[in-house]
């Protein structure tokens, strides 16, 4: 089903069904935020490890 089809069906839903749709959309949005936060934390951790390895390599060259 396309987004256009879904949108055209929304007016036909009861208020309870619309609340359920809003709830599901909120859950999906929260999952996306959580994934983005995890991705950012992983990236920051990898960057910190890279910096530590570079610093260690500089110390070993001395």
N, C-alpha and C positions, 0 to 999 in steps of 0.2 A: 504494500500500500504506500502510496506516495505521500509526502507532506501535504500537498495540495488536497488530496482526498481526505486526509485526517482533519485538516483545518475545516473543510466543508462539512464534516460530520459533527464537529464540536457543538454547534447550536442545537443539535438534536438531542444532546445528552441531558440527563437530569442534573440538578445541582449536586447531588451526591456523587454522580459519575464524574462531574467536572472537578470536584474536590479530589477524587481519587487520581485523576489525570494530573492535577497540579502537584499532588503529593509525590507521584512517580517522577515527574519532571524535576522536582526539588531533589529527590534522591539521586537521580542521574547527575544533576549539576554538582552535588556534594561529592560524588565519586570522582568526577573529573577534577575537582579542586584537590581532593586528597591525592590523586595520582600525580597531579602537577607538583604538589608540595613534596611528595616522595622523590620525584624526578629531580627537583631542585636540590633537595638534601643530598641525594646521591652524587649529583654533579659537584656540589660544594665539597663533599668528602673526597672525591677523586682529585679535585684541584688541590686540596690541602695535601694529599698524599704525593702528588706530583711535585709540589713545592718542597716537601720534606725530602724527597728523593734527590731533587736537584741540590738542595743544601748539603745533604750527606755526600753527594758526589764532589761538591766543591771542597768540603773538608778533607776528603780522602786524597785529593790532588795536592794538598799542601805538604 
